[in-house]
Amino acid sequence: MRKCVVTVLGKDTVGIIAKVCSYLAENNINILDISQTIVQGYFDMMMIVDVTNIEKDFGDIVEEMNHLGEDIGVNIRCQREEIFAKMHRL
């Protein structure tokens, strides 16, 4: 299984979760774990996803998610789990 960490951060608006999850489903990306919160009008979501079955290049997925974030007014980052873990070690 190839896992990635997806983070979404920005001003809360209607449909953020729906649009992000629709994109993931359309690209055969399975959500394994999800956490989201809204703090004083700011939306924050973190997901662990399985990218084992993607048909596109991983770089294309990352770029498309960046564009999706721009379209809906949030910042979306998608990183391979092992890179995320190494970046956030103490």
The 8 nearest C-alpha neighbors of each residue, nearest first, counted from 0:
[[1, 51, 2, 49, 50, 52, 48, 3],
 [2, 0, 51, 50, 49, 3, 79, 80],
 [3, 1, 49, 80, 48, 50, 79, 0],
 [4, 2, 79, 80, 48, 78, 47, 5],
 [3, 5, 47, 78, 80, 77, 46, 79],
 [6, 4, 77, 46, 76, 45, 47, 3],
 [7, 5, 45, 76, 75, 44, 46, 4],
 [6, 8, 75, 44, 74, 43, 45, 73],
 [9, 7, 43, 74, 73, 42, 44, 6],
 [10, 8, 73, 42, 41, 74, 11, 72],
 [9, 11, 41, 42, 40, 12, 73, 8],
 [10, 12, 42, 41, 40, 9, 13, 37],
 [13, 11, 14, 10, 15, 42, 71, 72],
 [12, 14, 15, 11, 16, 17, 71, 18],
 [15, 13, 17, 16, 18, 12, 19, 71],
 [14, 16, 18, 17, 13, 19, 12, 71],
 [15, 17, 19, 18, 14, 20, 21, 13],
 [18, 16, 14, 20, 15, 19, 21, 22],
 [19, 17, 21, 15, 20, 16, 14, 22],
 [18, 20, 22, 16, 21, 17, 15, 23],
 [19, 21, 23, 17, 22, 18, 16, 24],
 [22, 20, 18, 24, 23, 19, 17, 25],
 [21, 23, 25, 19, 20, 24, 18, 26],
 [22, 24, 28, 20, 26, 21, 25, 19],
 [23, 25, 21, 27, 26, 22, 28, 20],
 [24, 26, 22, 23, 27, 21, 28, 20],
 [25, 27, 23, 24, 28, 53, 22, 54],
 [28, 26, 24, 53, 25, 52, 29, 23],
 [29, 27, 23, 50, 26, 24, 49, 53],
 [28, 30, 49, 48, 31, 27, 24, 50],
 [31, 29, 48, 32, 47, 49, 28, 46],
 [32, 30, 48, 47, 29, 49, 33, 46],
 [33, 31, 47, 46, 30, 48, 34, 45],
 [34, 32, 46, 45, 47, 35, 31, 30],
 [33, 35, 45, 44, 46, 36, 32, 43],
 [36, 34, 44, 43, 45, 33, 37, 42],
 [35, 37, 43, 42, 44, 38, 34, 41],
 [36, 38, 42, 41, 40, 43, 39, 35],
 [39, 37, 41, 40, 36, 42, 43, 11],
 [40, 38, 41, 37, 42, 11, 10, 36],
 [39, 41, 38, 11, 10, 37, 42, 12],
 [42, 40, 10, 11, 38, 37, 9, 39],
 [41, 43, 37, 11, 9, 8, 10, 36],
 [44, 42, 8, 36, 35, 7, 37, 41],
 [45, 43, 35, 7, 34, 6, 36, 8],
 [46, 44, 6, 34, 5, 33, 35, 7],
 [47, 45, 33, 5, 32, 4, 48, 34],
 [46, 48, 4, 32, 31, 3, 30, 5],
 [49, 47, 30, 31, 3, 2, 29, 46],
 [48, 50, 2, 29, 1, 51, 28, 30],
 [51, 49, 28, 1, 53, 52, 2, 48],
 [50, 52, 1, 49, 0, 53, 2, 28],
 [53, 51, 50, 27, 54, 28, 49, 26],
 [54, 52, 27, 50, 55, 51, 26, 28],
 [53, 55, 52, 56, 26, 27, 57, 51],
 [56, 54, 53, 57, 59, 60, 26, 58],
 [55, 57, 59, 58, 60, 54, 53, 61],
 [56, 58, 60, 59, 55, 61, 53, 50],
 [59, 57, 61, 60, 56, 62, 55, 63],
 [58, 60, 62, 56, 57, 61, 63, 55],
 [59, 61, 57, 63, 58, 62, 64, 56],
 [62, 60, 58, 64, 59, 63, 77, 65],
 [61, 63, 59, 65, 64, 60, 58, 66],
 [64, 62, 66, 60, 65, 61, 59, 67],
 [63, 65, 67, 61, 66, 62, 60, 68],
 [64, 66, 62, 68, 63, 67, 75, 61],
 [67, 65, 69, 63, 68, 64, 70, 62],
 [68, 66, 64, 70, 69, 65, 63, 71],
 [67, 69, 73, 65, 74, 75, 71, 66],
 [68, 70, 66, 72, 67, 71, 73, 65],
 [69, 71, 67, 68, 72, 66, 73, 65],
 [72, 70, 68, 69, 73, 67, 15, 18],
 [73, 71, 69, 70, 68, 9, 74, 10],
 [74, 72, 9, 68, 8, 71, 69, 75],
 [73, 75, 68, 8, 7, 9, 76, 69],
 [76, 74, 7, 68, 65, 6, 64, 73],
 [77, 75, 6, 5, 78, 74, 7, 65],
 [76, 78, 5, 4, 61, 3, 6, 75],
 [79, 77, 4, 3, 83, 80, 76, 5],
 [78, 80, 3, 82, 81, 4, 2, 83],
 [79, 81, 3, 83, 2, 82, 4, 84],
 [80, 82, 84, 83, 79, 85, 3, 2],
 [83, 81, 85, 84, 79, 80, 86, 78],
 [82, 84, 80, 86, 81, 85, 78, 79],
 [85, 83, 81, 87, 82, 86, 80, 88],
 [86, 84, 82, 88, 87, 83, 81, 80],
 [85, 87, 83, 84, 88, 82, 81, 89],
 [88, 86, 84, 85, 83, 89, 82, 81],
 [89, 87, 85, 86, 84, 83, 82, 81],
 [88, 87, 86, 85, 84, 83, 82, 81]]
